[in-house]
Amino acid sequence: MPEESQHASERASHWPSLSIVVPCYNEFDRLDVLHHSLVEFSTHWPAPLQLILVDDGSTDTGFEKMQSLFVGIPETEILLLRYAPNHGKGYALRHGVLQAVNAYTLTMDADVATPPSMILQWFQSPQAIGPETIYIGSREHRMSRIKVPGTRKWSGRLFNLFIRISSGLPYLDTQCGFKWYPTRYAQSLFDNLITFGWAHDIELLWKARKAGWKIQEMPVDWDHQDNSKIRLLSDGWKMGIEVIRLRWYFWKKSLQKAFQR
């Protein structure tokens, strides 16, 4: 084996295999940027890589564009999934995560507000990866670099405060889509997911904490993208209702277990 190839193989053996899951809903105009960021990342990740893109019942022609763009990425397994009708971000992630085959799974948003290369800053060496740890991107981390309009920034912080109060979770930012899981954790969490909308993150973090799994907030570079799918007022109200329902659901389950003892 040539010396250069041998060194590359040795580097790859120290880094874990990775599956990246991206939910997509009417993302036709964003697919070029997504494709560029994932291709660039693939050239820097030295271990086996799987890309899973899930079309969540889109009504545009994004899936056809996806099929033409995401072909022939060297040393990368590509899985393009599609179903109809639209079921929600949580459902799309569940659909993709359950297809992950590698040791770790990264979920990220199609708008690439945080690029996949962020994990190369998180883990500058494979030894930095906690094998039993879930890492969640936090736009409120003191080392995060955020580009967002002022009104959106403060309304987002108020919303995060509401989520912490209503859910009881201690994390400063539960809703950032950039999350890293050991795949066995991710598949366990998503397999029985009951919340398919925007509040699915709350359910995942609740269940992970209940299981005693370590969760660590991490800094992100986050660039707010126009035409966000989230509407703070209407979606915020819906998420609030979902969180209250979730809290009621888990409270009932706790009571049932208590009475069964």
N, C-alpha and C positions, 0 to 999 in steps of 0.2 A: 504494500500500500504506500503511495507517495506520502512524504512527510507532512505536507500541508493538509491532505485529506485525513491523515491519522490525527493531527491536532484538532481538526474540526470535529471529528468523531468523538474525541475525548471531551471536548467542550460540551457537545450535545448530551453525552452520557451523564453529565452532572446537572443539567437543567431538566426539569420535569416536562412531560408531554402536556399539551394544552389544547382545550377546545374553547373556541370563542362563539358565543351565541348572540345573535343580533335580531331582535324583533323588528319587523318592517310593516308599516301601514301607510300606503300612498306616499312612498318615498322616492318616486321617480326622479325628482330634481336633486336628490341628495346622494344618489347611488354612485355617481362619479367620485365624489369626495370620499365616500365610504370605501369604495374599491381602492382608491389610491392609498388611503391610510392603512388598510389591511395588507395590501401588497408590500408596502414599505415595511410594515412590521414583520411580515413573514421573512424578509431578508435579514432581519436582526435576531429573530428567535431561533436559537440553534438546536432546538429539540423538535420532535414530531408535533405538527400543528393541524388542527381540524377547524374549519370555518363552517358554522351552521347559520344560515340565514332563513328566517321564518316569515313568510308572507302571510300576514294576519287578515286574510280576506280583503285585500286591497281592491279598490274599484278603478284604479288607474292601470297603466300597462307596465308597472314597475317590475313585475315578475319576469316578463319577457325581456326587459332590459337587463335584469339580474342574470338571466340565463346567458345572455351574450357577453356580459362583462366578466363574470366570475368563472372563467375557464383558463386552464393552463397555468395556474400559479404553481411554480416549482415546489416540490416536496411538501405539498399542502393538500389535505383531503378537503373537498368542498361538498357540502350537503345543502341543497336548496329545497326547502319545504314549503308547501302551499296548501291551504284549505279555505273553505268559505262556509258560512259568512264570517264577518269579523266577530271575534270573541273577546278581545281585550289583550293588553300587554302581558298581564300575568299568564294568561292561557298560552300566548305565543311563546313566552319564555319556557313554560313547562313543556310545550311540544318540542322545543329544541333541546333543552337540558337533558331530557330523557333519552336523547339520541347521542349524547356526548360519550366518547369512548376513551378519552385521555384522562390522565391523573388529576388534572385541575380544570376548572371551568371558569371562564371570564364572561360576564354579561356586560354588554355595553349598548348604548343607544345608536340608532342609525344616523342621527345628525352629527355624530362624532364631536359633540361638545367637549368630551374628553377623549383624546385619541388612544388607541391601544398601546402606543409606545409609553404611556404613563407607567405601565408596570415595570418597564426597564429602569425607571427612576425609583420605583418602590423597592425593587429587588435588584440591587446592583451586583449581587452574587447569588447563586442558588442557596447558599447557606443562610441568606436573609429570610427565606420563606419558612414560615412556621407551618409544618406539615399538618397540624390539627387546627389551623386558624382560618377564619373567614375574614377577609379584608374588604372593608366597604369605603368607597370614595366619599369624602365629606367636603362640601363646598364651604363649610364653616370651620374647617381645620385652620389653625393659625398659619400654616405654611402653604395653604392653597393660594393659587393665583387665579382670580376670577375676573372675567370681563362680562359685565351685565349692566343694563340700564338701572339707574338708581331706584326708580319706582319698583321695578321688578325685584331688585335685591331686597328691599325692605319688606315688601309684601311677602316674599319668599321666607324671610326670617320669621315674620309673624305666623305664617302658616306652619313652619317647622316647630315653633313654640306651641301652637295648638296641637300638633301631632304628639309632641312629647307629653303634654298635659293629659290629652285624651287617651293615649296608648300606654303611658307609664314607662315607655322606653327612654333610656338615658342619652341616646345618640343625638348629636346636634343636627345631623342630616340623614334621614332615613330614605329619602326619595332619589338620591343620585343613582342613576342606573348602572354606574361603573362598580361592579362587585366581583370579587375573586373567591371561589370556593374550592375546597377539595371536592372532587366530583361525587364521591360517595355521600358527602354531606348535601350537596346541591340536589342530587336525585332523590334523596330521602325527604328533603324539604318540599320540593316541587311535586313529588308524586301524589301527595294527598292535598294539594292546594285547593282551597275553597273560594279564594278571592281572586277573580280573574281581571279586575280593573286596576286602576292606579294604586290602590292601597295594598296590593299584593306584597310589597316590600315589608309592610308592618307585620303581616302574618308570618313571613319568612323569619324575620328577626325575633319575633315572639317565640316561635317554635325552636329556633336555634338557641336562644337563651334558656328556654325550659329544658333543652337537652344538655345544657351545661357546656356548650361549645364556645370556644373563645372567639370573640368578635373584636376586631381592631379597626378604628377609624383611621383613614389615610388621607394625605393631602392630594388634591387634584389640580391640574390646570383645566379650567372650564371656561369655554367661550360660548356665551349665550347665542343661540341660533334663532333667527327670525322664523316665523311661521311655526312656532312651537305647537305641539298637539295639546298641551295642557292649557286650559283656561282657568285662571286662578279663582274666579268667583264661582262659576258653575261646577267645574271639576273639584274645586276645593270643598264645596258643599257636599258633593257626592262622596268624596273621600272621607269627610267627617262622619257621614252616615255609615259608611263601610267600616270605619274604625270602631264606632260604637257597637255595631253589630258583631264585629270580631271579638271585642272585649266581652260582650254578653255571651258569645259562643264559648270562649275559653273559660269564662267564669262558671258556666253551666257544667262544662266537662270536669272542672276542678271539684265542684260540688258532688257530681256523680261518683267520682273516684273516692271522695271523702266518705260518702255514705256506703260505698261498697266495702270499705275496710272493716 
